[in-house]
Amino acid sequence: MLFTGVVLAAMAVQIRSTTPTNFDRKKLTEMERIEQTRRMNEYPPFAYRLANILEARQEAVTYFKLEKNFIGVFDLALLFGGVKILLLPFFVVGIFWLIETAPLIVVIMGLPPVILLTIIGQRNLYGPVCLYPLIFLGITGGVCLGLNKLTKRGEK
Amino acid sequence: MKNKILQWGILILILLGAGGIYFYNIKNIPNGIYVDETAIGYNAYSIGKTLKDEYGKFLPVAFRFFGAYTPPLDVYLIAPLVAIFGLRAEVLRVTSGVITLAGILVVYWLARGIKIYRSKVSPIIAAGIFAFLPWVVFNARLGYETTLGYMLFAAGVLLVWLGLDKKQISLLGLLLLSLSTYAAHTERYLVPLFLLIVAIGFYEKRLVQKNKKTLMLAGAMLFITQLPNLYLLTTEAFWVKNTAIGDVGVMRMVNDLAAQFLTYNSPRELFGISSDINLQHTIPALAQFYPWMILPFLIGLFLLYKQRDNKGARYLWIMYLTATIPGSLSGHFISIQRVLTLIVPMILIITLGIEWWILRVNKIISYEVLAGLMIFSLTLLWRSYFIYLPQERAEWWNYGYEQLAQETVKNPNLHYVVDNSRASAIYSLFLFHFQYPPDQFQKNFNDEFIKNYYTNPAYNGNYKIGNVEVRPIVWDRDIFVEQILVGDEMLMSPEQAKEHFLEKVIDIKDPLGKSLLLGYKTNPEKKIEDNKRKLRLKGISR
């Protein structure tokens, strides 16, 4: 319940602070429209139908924007840039340990934020806020595992 | 037996399919030939003719090129091919394609040998996705030394592993790793780091005792084969690519290293938008890996963690974690050409993730979905590489210079000045396209220069090659000489051309219609007359 509550609160902050991605193919920005037109003209004549499918159709526009948003979630440089890189090994080990021991927590804290960020994108000032609870938990798990190992070695 | 025949049948199909993609229209896509390719090609041509590089250095252990001191193996490999087949872009690029085809087999055997998979089909899947990966296809069609580097490294890694698995030391594996340090810059730093960590991670007293003689032989072999590098280590030539080290403060260095390491390993960088600002390193609208591969990659990473007690998994972890360290140390900017050694370990990890899914879902559905994903991926590859790239990135591949070179050959009595203030290495393009006699070009460098070859003397890209002079345009002089001034769109505005009585005689456009190279014929008489008139107006007379 606690984890769900924290994630929901973080997701609410994310929704409020993010300018959502526009998926409507009729409301492309000027740059997107220029690029779309240019690219459609680059196809050879025999592939004009394919050009329409891959460049102009609503499904294609939606798919590629969703894909871009989804991949953008996994930006290590944004999440662990600067001094935070020191926390990355703890996060990785912690998350893996959590997946092994408590996969449901990872699913609850990870899946909805990832889905949300895939849908709305990451145009906001604060970064992927809704992922911070999972990241914090992963780092904490990793640190605890590390301390546990050190303690066991000390006892030996 | 039946399974083996089927596996080999599929492998052959993969090789044929990959060969088709690697060699199709290889002269014209990429559209143009980049200076790094012409440097390799021309120096191979020069070695074939004179046994000296473009500067006149006899059989160098590192090729100066534009000051990069590139490891020499690729040039020496290509030299006989250029001598036989001629100095052409296809010759350089086909070599990379052939090397990559061999690499498909290396990946297959590595996937088989590493023993982290439960399914016998997984090595085939690994070979298949490697063969058609955007990053692999892109580099298989370029005349760069980096392809030879990472493939030799992968072959060495494979043999070293096969040895370790049998508690033996593979001399051939170590030899290949040592040779890979002469193929590309990355391997120079990666090989010692990789071997050190493998030695630590796989150290066993019994292994050392059982292989004492082999280890001594390996040590001697490595020492002998590394003598040229050890010599270079004492010169400035060895350190030119380490701009991230030493030229700034420690904190900045650590920050740069951390930032670059994170970026190179970031799924966003590998499966999404690249941060590499040099558009000559990437394919438009397509990342290094197909985007859908991010899911099996993350799953594979977790499964690799779970198998951490498995020796093969440990070996793969070392391959993966060390792959981007040399690249992170080599400069202040991201350049994905420096981390090609990341491809093979990532393919093996992605295959682990795909296998997990295949073993959980109905096999037929899994293979159908995988086939569907590959068809979709290949469609995107076709679109981005064969449609977008030759049109959108022509400028980045020095498109237009071949046409310009042909134009200057048609007019041997005209003198051309080609502006290089924004691209100092373009002289190499003329050497390549003219197939300029190496002994003529070598006359530009005296004995003192050759003597100090490895001390990295100041680089100068200004040369006279036939009737073409490559240098910055000197405006207060060049407009008074009868010649043709050539440059990009930033060379001058139409108003300036009018002011100096320059007539546009060359306009080479890219496939999208953008002017890449403009040539203006000077009119010294009119310019002088105009200057006199202006002086008279100012009341100054001669």
Interface residues (C-beta under 8 A of the other chain):
Chain A: R38 R39 E42 Y43 P44 A47 L50 L54 E67 K68 F70 I71 G72 F74 D75 L76 A77 L78 F80 G81 G82 I85 L88 F96 I99 E100
Chain B: N255 A258 A259 F261 L262 T263 N265 S266 P267 R268 E269 F271 G272 I273 S275 A285 A287 P291 I294 L298 F302 Y305 K306 T379 R383 I387 Y388 Q391 E392 L512
